[in-house]
Amino acid sequence: MNKQKSQALLGFLITAVLVLSFFGMMIAVVLPSLTVFAASAAASYVADLLLHSARSTALDRLRDSRFGLTIRFIIRQFLLLGLCGAMGDIDSFVVQMTAVGLLMLFALQLVYGALLKHVRKKRQELPYTTRGLDMEGLGIRRMPHPFLMDKYVRKTLHLDVPLFAGALGTMATDNWRYVTYGGILSVSVAYLAVLVLLPGVRNALILPSADEAVDELNAELARYRPQVALYFTFAAVSRDFMYQVNMWLESLESLDLRPVIVLRERATLRYLDATPVPVVCVPKAEYLARVEMPELRVTLYPGNAGKNVHMLQRHDVKHVFIGHGDSDKAASSNRVSKVFDEIWVAGRAGRDRYERIKHAVRHDQIVEVGRPQLMSLHRWTGRPAQRIPTVVYAPTWEGWTDDACYTSVIPAGEKLVERLLAHESRLRVIYKPHPLTGTRSAAAAAAHRRIIALLQEDNVRRLGRQMTDSKSAARKLERIDRRIADLSERGVRSPFPDLGEAERTDRIRRNRDQAGELYWSAVPDEAHHVVLDRIPALNDCFNHSDLLIGDMSSVVSDFVATRKPYAIFNLEGLPDQQFRDEQRTAYASYLLDPECNGLDEALDATLNPERDGMAPHREQLKEYLLGPDHPPSVVRFNDAANDLYARGLRDFPIEYPDHAQVDA
């Protein structure tokens, strides 16, 4: 049984024990039976703890079924009162003491939660959040200690355990001391927790006014003097969308101009990768309009979003759409891009996409800058570079609507993997799906799970116990992951609170490089890989591959830089030539239909390069899609930024605000 199935089974079993334990308590109240109730209550507490530590998806299902954590504790407490009444008298001491203790505990839990919610609400009212800027002048105090804030609901709810145990002890022995001392202990600990929290709350609420905060930010930006901004906003805040901005960080850092990153949702700051570039997150448009950057003349936009308009309003800035990958999808040549001063594309293909949209953009709006993110890719050597020929299957996701469903996962993914595993040549498969695969379509999610199961089961068949012989490397990877997580934390949670962003970024990247090297050595060379996390990166998967199979997406366009063979799914059943004419990335690809016809030809070209008829076409396509190798795309990207900045200065000479004092 693979790990995913075993975890799902474990979650189901724990959930079953939890639900049955509540039925057991109900039956015990009806009987009544103190022994059955005590055993069921203990099982419910343990099952709850196990369910949370296992981070099972059952927690979400229980919450959606109106049986969430708080409700479970309330039901358990009411059942305790019911047992007290059933075994004694409604006016008995144990009933009264238990009821009073639970009420006092509930009141203190409410106070504790209200204090933390008030702090968070007030902190959210600050006009912005920053990273990499010295905002000590604001005098903002740190939040209460993480122990007092993290999982505080679970912690405070479990304070009923002494009272619960005391009530059961009194019913069993008829000794009033158990419930009395248990109640005193529960209430005292809750009261002490509130007292300990108060100083941290008071410090956290010493905040500047909005005007003071904006003035201090403007003063700090005046010292830094940003010249180019990367602006990112997205309504559906998720780690899965942050690749759109994270892919540009190193390119931004390499510019001659002084960069700044402007975000609009606070949650995105948590998912933004490490970078020495200063970051300003301003959720409200009214405050963004008051942020002064008098030398800013270029703003780069990796995504099309409604809140882009709040930055586009700056008349003295040149606005550039850079996107988050060139592909033949409709989104890669959106008519909305007309609002930008320039559109930077990788190569001639990007220009042609936009120029096919009649009257959408002018010819001079489009600038070819290459793809700086692809500098680390290894070029094809003319033969399989891996000891075990390796196929990367990197499908795109299902898209926002069924009308724009580009993924091959649903109609063909499972068949493709089965064919690859059954091939006469021993192949290794790296499955690297789009991060959003299965988020909108249940069919895509189910197919995704089946593909993973196929690869895991084949690993077991091929390698048996060898798959478990790499525990040492796995433990090293876990340690590196923890180190990266520690370095990524900031504020009171960080083990390195005084570490500068430049040094923090350098350490994180060095650790990631080390983790990437360890990843491939953690299992035998023949093992298949399911890559769902950030390590290894997509480029690293490309470098360990001999053939890519994908869909119509920017992944294929990027892979063309390697000149290695690749295949694309023609899911609409168009004639091959028509498909190649409409999808420029397919010009040099082997084509597969939903039944995976064409796969043998692609594999034969990979395993026998002398029969690779697409090799010369890939060389032509690379130039067309991504531009020339010289000068390198990093240089072209930088030159484009410098040129646009110079034109911005000519059109809008710098005028500093009257109150600004800036040294030239």
ROBA-798539 format. One line per 10 residues: number of its first residue (from 1); their letters; for each residue x, z, y of C-alpha. Coordinates in steps of 0.2 Angstrom, whole numbers, always signed. Example, Ala and Ser with C-alpha at 12.3 -4.5 7.8 and 13.67 -1.06 7.14 Angstrom:
2
1) AS) +62:+39:-22 ~ +68:+36:-5
% end
This chain:
664
1) MNKQKSQALL) +0:+0:+0 ~ +7:-5:+17 ~ +10:+7:+31 ~ -5:+1:+41 ~ -17:+3:+27 ~ -10:+20:+22 ~ -12:+26:+40 ~ -30:+20:+41 ~ -34:+28:+24 ~ -26:+44:+30
11) GFLITAVLVL) -37:+44:+46 ~ -52:+40:+36 ~ -49:+55:+24 ~ -46:+67:+39 ~ -61:+61:+48 ~ -71:+64:+32 ~ -65:+82:+30 ~ -69:+85:+48 ~ -87:+79:+47 ~ -90:+88:+30
21) SFFGMMIAVV) -83:+104:+38 ~ -96:+104:+51 ~ -110:+101:+38 ~ -102:+116:+28 ~ -104:+127:+43 ~ -122:+122:+45 ~ -126:+126:+27 ~ -117:+142:+29 ~ -128:+147:+43 ~ -143:+143:+34
31) LPSLTVFAAS) -138:+152:+18 ~ -130:+163:+26 ~ -112:+163:+19 ~ -98:+171:+28 ~ -85:+164:+16 ~ -91:+146:+16 ~ -92:+147:+35 ~ -74:+153:+37 ~ -67:+140:+25 ~ -77:+126:+34
41) AAASYVADLL) -72:+132:+51 ~ -53:+133:+46 ~ -54:+116:+39 ~ -62:+109:+55 ~ -48:+116:+65 ~ -35:+109:+54 ~ -43:+92:+53 ~ -44:+91:+72 ~ -26:+95:+74 ~ -21:+82:+60
51) LHSARSTALD) -32:+69:+68 ~ -24:+71:+85 ~ -6:+72:+78 ~ -9:+56:+68 ~ -16:+47:+84 ~ -29:+40:+73 ~ -42:+27:+79 ~ -55:+38:+72 ~ -54:+49:+88 ~ -61:+34:+98
61) RLRDSRFGLT) -75:+31:+86 ~ -79:+50:+86 ~ -80:+50:+105 ~ -91:+34:+105 ~ -102:+43:+93 ~ -105:+57:+105 ~ -95:+68:+93 ~ -79:+70:+104 ~ -67:+85:+105 ~ -77:+95:+118
71) IRFIIRQFLL) -93:+93:+109 ~ -85:+98:+92 ~ -79:+114:+100 ~ -96:+118:+108 ~ -105:+114:+91 ~ -93:+125:+82 ~ -96:+140:+94 ~ -115:+138:+93 ~ -114:+138:+74 ~ -104:+154:+75
81) LGLCGAMGDI) -117:+162:+86 ~ -130:+156:+74 ~ -120:+164:+59 ~ -119:+181:+69 ~ -138:+181:+72 ~ -141:+176:+54 ~ -130:+190:+46 ~ -135:+203:+58 ~ -147:+206:+72 ~ -149:+196:+88
91) DSFVVQMTAV) -146:+211:+98 ~ -131:+217:+88 ~ -114:+220:+96 ~ -105:+206:+87 ~ -118:+193:+94 ~ -117:+201:+112 ~ -98:+202:+112 ~ -96:+184:+105 ~ -108:+177:+117 ~ -100:+186:+132
101) GLLMLFALQL) -82:+181:+127 ~ -87:+163:+124 ~ -96:+162:+141 ~ -81:+170:+150 ~ -69:+158:+141 ~ -80:+143:+146 ~ -80:+148:+164 ~ -61:+150:+164 ~ -59:+133:+155 ~ -70:+125:+169
111) VYGALLKHVR) -59:+133:+183 ~ -43:+127:+175 ~ -49:+109:+172 ~ -57:+109:+190 ~ -40:+114:+198 ~ -31:+100:+189 ~ -44:+87:+193 ~ -43:+93:+211 ~ -24:+91:+212 ~ -25:+74:+204
121) KKRQELPYTT) -39:+68:+216 ~ -29:+73:+231 ~ -13:+65:+225 ~ -23:+49:+222 ~ -28:+50:+240 ~ -10:+47:+246 ~ -9:+30:+253 ~ +4:+24:+241 ~ +17:+28:+227 ~ +35:+22:+227
131) RGLDMEGLGI) +50:+20:+216 ~ +68:+18:+222 ~ +65:+23:+240 ~ +70:+40:+247 ~ +54:+48:+252 ~ +60:+66:+253 ~ +56:+67:+271 ~ +37:+68:+267 ~ +40:+85:+259 ~ +29:+81:+244
141) RRMPHPFLMD) +30:+95:+231 ~ +31:+91:+212 ~ +15:+92:+201 ~ +13:+108:+190 ~ +24:+109:+175 ~ +20:+96:+162 ~ +16:+109:+149 ~ +2:+115:+160 ~ -5:+98:+162 ~ -2:+88:+146
151) KYVRKTLHLD) -17:+88:+134 ~ -23:+103:+144 ~ -41:+101:+137 ~ -35:+102:+119 ~ -25:+117:+123 ~ -38:+127:+133 ~ -52:+123:+120 ~ -41:+131:+106 ~ -40:+147:+116 ~ -57:+152:+107
161) VPLFAGALGT) -47:+154:+90 ~ -44:+173:+92 ~ -62:+176:+97 ~ -68:+165:+83 ~ -57:+174:+70 ~ -62:+191:+78 ~ -80:+188:+76 ~ -78:+183:+58 ~ -68:+198:+55 ~ -81:+210:+62
171) MATDNWRYVT) -95:+202:+52 ~ -84:+204:+36 ~ -79:+222:+39 ~ -92:+229:+51 ~ -78:+234:+62 ~ -81:+232:+81 ~ -62:+231:+85 ~ -59:+213:+78 ~ -72:+204:+89 ~ -67:+215:+104
181) YGGILSVSVA) -49:+213:+103 ~ -51:+194:+98 ~ -62:+191:+114 ~ -50:+201:+125 ~ -35:+191:+119 ~ -44:+174:+121 ~ -51:+178:+138 ~ -34:+186:+144 ~ -24:+171:+139 ~ -36:+159:+148
191) YLAVLVLLPG) -35:+170:+163 ~ -16:+171:+163 ~ -16:+152:+161 ~ -26:+150:+177 ~ -14:+162:+186 ~ +1:+153:+180 ~ -7:+136:+186 ~ -11:+142:+204 ~ +6:+142:+212 ~ +9:+124:+205
201) VRNALILPSA) -8:+119:+211 ~ -4:+126:+229 ~ +13:+117:+230 ~ +5:+101:+224 ~ -8:+101:+237 ~ +5:+103:+252 ~ +3:+84:+257 ~ +5:+74:+272 ~ -9:+65:+281 ~ -11:+47:+278
211) DEAVDELNAE) -4:+42:+295 ~ +11:+53:+292 ~ +14:+45:+275 ~ +13:+27:+281 ~ +24:+31:+296 ~ +37:+38:+284 ~ +36:+23:+272 ~ +38:+11:+287 ~ +53:+21:+293 ~ +61:+20:+275
221) LARYRPQVAL) +57:+1:+274 ~ +65:-1:+291 ~ +81:+6:+284 ~ +80:-5:+268 ~ +74:-21:+278 ~ +66:-31:+263 ~ +67:-50:+265 ~ +57:-56:+249 ~ +43:-47:+240 ~ +36:-49:+222
231) YFTFAAVSRD) +18:-45:+223 ~ +7:-41:+208 ~ -10:-35:+205 ~ -22:-36:+190 ~ -39:-30:+188 ~ -38:-25:+170 ~ -23:-13:+170 ~ -14:-13:+154 ~ +4:-13:+147 ~ +0:-30:+139
241) FMYQVNMWLE) -2:-38:+156 ~ +14:-32:+164 ~ +25:-45:+155 ~ +19:-56:+170 ~ +29:-46:+182 ~ +42:-39:+171 ~ +49:-56:+166 ~ +54:-59:+184 ~ +63:-43:+187 ~ +81:-48:+183
251) SLESLDLRPV) +78:-65:+192 ~ +73:-55:+207 ~ +88:-43:+206 ~ +100:-58:+206 ~ +94:-65:+223 ~ +105:-65:+238 ~ +90:-58:+248 ~ +85:-40:+249 ~ +69:-39:+237 ~ +55:-27:+236
261) IVLRERATLR) +41:-26:+223 ~ +23:-23:+229 ~ +10:-17:+217 ~ -9:-13:+220 ~ -14:-2:+205 ~ -6:+15:+202 ~ -7:+12:+183 ~ +4:-3:+184 ~ +19:+7:+191 ~ +19:+17:+174
271) YLDATPVPVV) +21:+0:+164 ~ +33:-8:+176 ~ +50:-10:+168 ~ +66:-1:+175 ~ +73:-10:+190 ~ +84:-5:+204 ~ +73:-15:+216 ~ +62:-3:+227 ~ +44:-3:+222 ~ +29:+1:+233
281) CVPKAEYLAR) +12:+3:+226 ~ -2:+3:+239 ~ -20:+3:+231 ~ -30:+1:+247 ~ -30:-15:+257 ~ -31:-5:+273 ~ -15:+4:+270 ~ -6:-12:+264 ~ -10:-20:+281 ~ -1:-5:+290
291) VEMPELRVTL) +15:-7:+279 ~ +28:-15:+291 ~ +41:-26:+284 ~ +47:-36:+299 ~ +61:-46:+290 ~ +49:-51:+275 ~ +48:-70:+275 ~ +45:-74:+257 ~ +32:-67:+244 ~ +32:-72:+226
301) YPGNAGKNVH) +16:-71:+216 ~ +17:-71:+197 ~ -2:-71:+194 ~ -18:-77:+202 ~ -29:-63:+206 ~ -42:-59:+219 ~ -32:-46:+228 ~ -18:-58:+231 ~ -28:-62:+247 ~ -23:-45:+255
311) MLQRHDVKHV) -5:-51:+255 ~ -9:-69:+259 ~ -16:-63:+275 ~ +2:-60:+282 ~ +4:-76:+293 ~ +23:-74:+296 ~ +27:-74:+277 ~ +29:-90:+266 ~ +19:-87:+250 ~ +25:-94:+233
321) FIGHGDSDKA) +16:-95:+217 ~ +29:-93:+203 ~ +17:-90:+188 ~ +22:-81:+172 ~ +26:-96:+161 ~ +24:-115:+161 ~ +12:-122:+149 ~ -1:-136:+147 ~ -15:-123:+148 ~ -27:-126:+162
331) ASSNRVSKVF) -22:-110:+170 ~ -4:-117:+173 ~ -11:-129:+186 ~ -25:-120:+194 ~ -33:-127:+210 ~ -33:-110:+217 ~ -14:-112:+219 ~ -18:-123:+235 ~ -18:-107:+245 ~ +1:-105:+243
341) DEIWVAGRAG) +14:-112:+254 ~ +24:-117:+239 ~ +22:-118:+220 ~ +38:-115:+210 ~ +38:-123:+193 ~ +52:-125:+180 ~ +53:-144:+179 ~ +45:-161:+182 ~ +32:-157:+169 ~ +25:-143:+181
351) RDRYERIKHA) +25:-155:+195 ~ +15:-168:+186 ~ +2:-155:+180 ~ -2:-151:+198 ~ -1:-169:+204 ~ -14:-173:+191 ~ -27:-162:+200 ~ -32:-174:+214 ~ -31:-168:+232 ~ -26:-150:+225
361) VRHDQIVEVG) -9:-148:+231 ~ +4:-159:+241 ~ +19:-166:+234 ~ +31:-156:+245 ~ +22:-139:+240 ~ +30:-140:+223 ~ +48:-135:+220 ~ +57:-136:+203 ~ +68:-121:+200 ~ +70:-120:+181
371) RPQLMSLHRW) +66:-104:+171 ~ +80:-91:+174 ~ +73:-80:+160 ~ +80:-93:+147 ~ +98:-91:+151 ~ +101:-80:+136 ~ +94:-93:+123 ~ +106:-100:+110 ~ +107:-119:+109 ~ +103:-128:+93
381) TGRPAQRIPT) +119:-132:+83 ~ +111:-147:+73 ~ +108:-136:+57 ~ +100:-120:+52 ~ +109:-106:+60 ~ +102:-92:+49 ~ +108:-88:+31 ~ +89:-88:+26 ~ +80:-102:+36 ~ +69:-93:+48
391) VVYAPTWEGW) +52:-98:+55 ~ +45:-89:+70 ~ +26:-90:+71 ~ +21:-86:+89 ~ +3:-90:+92 ~ -6:-87:+109 ~ -21:-76:+111 ~ -39:-81:+111 ~ -41:-82:+129 ~ -55:-76:+141
401) TDDACYTSVI) -69:-87:+134 ~ -73:-97:+118 ~ -72:-113:+128 ~ -53:-110:+131 ~ -48:-103:+114 ~ -31:-109:+111 ~ -25:-98:+97 ~ -22:-104:+79 ~ -23:-86:+72 ~ -42:-88:+68
411) PAGEKLVERL) -43:-105:+60 ~ -25:-107:+53 ~ -14:-92:+55 ~ -17:-85:+37 ~ -16:-102:+29 ~ +0:-105:+38 ~ +9:-89:+32 ~ +3:-92:+14 ~ +11:-109:+14 ~ +27:-103:+22
421) LAHESRLRVI) +28:-89:+9 ~ +24:-101:-6 ~ +37:-114:+0 ~ +50:-119:-13 ~ +64:-114:-1 ~ +66:-96:+2 ~ +60:-93:+20 ~ +60:-79:+32 ~ +45:-77:+44 ~ +45:-68:+61
431) YKPHPLTGTR) +27:-65:+67 ~ +27:-63:+86 ~ +9:-64:+92 ~ +4:-64:+110 ~ +2:-45:+116 ~ -17:-48:+119 ~ -21:-56:+102 ~ -37:-48:+95 ~ -42:-39:+111 ~ -57:-50:+114
441) SAAAAAAHRR) -61:-58:+98 ~ -65:-48:+82 ~ -61:-63:+71 ~ -44:-65:+79 ~ -41:-46:+77 ~ -46:-47:+58 ~ -35:-63:+55 ~ -20:-54:+64 ~ -22:-39:+52 ~ -22:-51:+37
451) IIALLQEDNV) -7:-60:+43 ~ +3:-43:+44 ~ -3:-38:+27 ~ +3:-54:+19 ~ +20:-52:+26 ~ +21:-34:+22 ~ +16:-37:+4 ~ +28:-51:+2 ~ +42:-40:+9 ~ +38:-27:-5
461) RRLGRQMTDS) +37:-41:-18 ~ +54:-48:-13 ~ +64:-32:-9 ~ +56:-17:-17 ~ +65:-2:-13 ~ +78:-11:-3 ~ +65:-10:+11 ~ +67:+9:+12 ~ +86:+9:+10 ~ +88:+6:+29
471) KSAARKLERI) +82:+24:+34 ~ +99:+27:+43 ~ +97:+12:+55 ~ +78:+16:+57 ~ +83:+34:+62 ~ +95:+27:+75 ~ +82:+16:+82 ~ +70:+31:+84 ~ +83:+40:+93 ~ +86:+26:+105
481) DRRIADLSER) +68:+24:+107 ~ +67:+42:+112 ~ +82:+40:+124 ~ +73:+25:+132 ~ +57:+35:+134 ~ +66:+50:+142 ~ +75:+38:+154 ~ +59:+30:+158 ~ +51:+46:+163 ~ +52:+51:+181
491) GVRSPFPDLG) +47:+67:+191 ~ +46:+84:+182 ~ +44:+76:+165 ~ +61:+68:+166 ~ +76:+75:+158 ~ +86:+65:+171 ~ +76:+69:+187 ~ +91:+65:+199 ~ +96:+49:+191 ~ +96:+34:+203
501) EAERTDRIRR) +86:+19:+199 ~ +101:+8:+197 ~ +110:+19:+185 ~ +93:+22:+176 ~ +90:+4:+174 ~ +108:+1:+168 ~ +106:+14:+154 ~ +89:+8:+148 ~ +96:-10:+147 ~ +111:-4:+137
511) NRDQAGELYW) +101:+6:+125 ~ +89:-9:+123 ~ +103:-20:+119 ~ +109:-8:+106 ~ +92:-6:+99 ~ +90:-25:+98 ~ +107:-26:+87 ~ +101:-12:+76 ~ +84:-19:+74 ~ +90:-34:+64
521) SAVPDEAHHV) +102:-23:+53 ~ +88:-11:+49 ~ +81:-22:+35 ~ +89:-35:+23 ~ +92:-52:+30 ~ +78:-59:+19 ~ +64:-47:+26 ~ +50:-54:+36 ~ +47:-46:+53 ~ +31:-42:+62
531) VLDRIPALND) +36:-40:+80 ~ +23:-31:+91 ~ +34:-20:+102 ~ +46:-25:+116 ~ +61:-24:+104 ~ +66:-36:+99 ~ +62:-47:+114 ~ +55:-65:+112 ~ +71:-73:+117 ~ +80:-63:+103
541) CFNHSDLLIG) +67:-69:+91 ~ +71:-87:+96 ~ +90:-84:+94 ~ +86:-78:+76 ~ +75:-93:+72 ~ +77:-111:+65 ~ +60:-117:+68 ~ +45:-112:+80 ~ +27:-114:+75 ~ +15:-110:+90
551) DMSSVVSDFV) +1:-115:+100 ~ -1:-123:+117 ~ +7:-110:+128 ~ +23:-106:+138 ~ +31:-99:+123 ~ +33:-117:+116 ~ +39:-123:+133 ~ +52:-109:+133 ~ +58:-113:+116 ~ +61:-131:+120
561) ATRKPYAIFN) +77:-124:+129 ~ +85:-121:+112 ~ +82:-139:+107 ~ +78:-132:+89 ~ +63:-140:+80 ~ +46:-134:+83 ~ +28:-137:+78 ~ +12:-136:+88 ~ -6:-134:+81 ~ -18:-148:+86
571) LEGLPDQQFR) -34:-138:+84 ~ -46:-150:+92 ~ -42:-164:+80 ~ -37:-176:+93 ~ -27:-192:+87 ~ -8:-187:+88 ~ -4:-199:+102 ~ -18:-193:+112 ~ -14:-175:+110 ~ +5:-179:+114
581) DEQRTAYASY) -1:-188:+130 ~ -12:-174:+136 ~ -1:-160:+131 ~ +17:-164:+137 ~ +25:-150:+127 ~ +19:-159:+111 ~ +30:-174:+115 ~ +44:-169:+104 ~ +34:-157:+92 ~ +29:-159:+74
591) LLDPECNGLD) +10:-157:+74 ~ -1:-147:+63 ~ -20:-147:+60 ~ -30:-132:+56 ~ -27:-135:+37 ~ -8:-135:+41 ~ -5:-153:+37 ~ +11:-158:+44 ~ +20:-142:+40 ~ +30:-150:+26
601) EALDATLNPE) +37:-163:+38 ~ +42:-149:+51 ~ +51:-139:+37 ~ +59:-154:+30 ~ +66:-158:+48 ~ +73:-140:+49 ~ +81:-139:+32 ~ +87:-157:+32 ~ +93:-161:+50 ~ +97:-178:+46
611) RDGMAPHREQ) +79:-182:+44 ~ +74:-173:+60 ~ +66:-188:+70 ~ +61:-177:+85 ~ +79:-172:+89 ~ +82:-185:+103 ~ +65:-182:+110 ~ +68:-163:+112 ~ +83:-167:+122 ~ +73:-178:+134
621) LKEYLLGPDH) +58:-165:+134 ~ +70:-151:+139 ~ +75:-160:+155 ~ +57:-164:+159 ~ +50:-147:+156 ~ +64:-136:+162 ~ +75:-146:+173 ~ +94:-149:+171 ~ +106:-137:+164 ~ +117:-139:+180
631) PPSVVRFNDA) +116:-131:+191 ~ +109:-116:+181 ~ +91:-111:+184 ~ +97:-94:+191 ~ +106:-104:+205 ~ +91:-115:+208 ~ +79:-100:+209 ~ +91:-92:+222 ~ +93:-107:+232 ~ +75:-110:+233
641) ANDLYARGLR) +72:-92:+240 ~ +86:-94:+252 ~ +80:-111:+259 ~ +62:-105:+261 ~ +68:-89:+269 ~ +78:-99:+282 ~ +62:-109:+285 ~ +52:-94:+287 ~ +64:-87:+300 ~ +63:-103:+310
651) DFPIEYPDHA) +44:-103:+310 ~ +43:-85:+313 ~ +57:-76:+321 ~ +59:-58:+318 ~ +50:-47:+330 ~ +52:-28:+326 ~ +39:-16:+330 ~ +41:-7:+347 ~ +45:+10:+338 ~ +57:+3:+326
661) QVDA) +76:+6:+328 ~ +85:-5:+316 ~ +104:-9:+316 ~ +108:-27:+314
% end
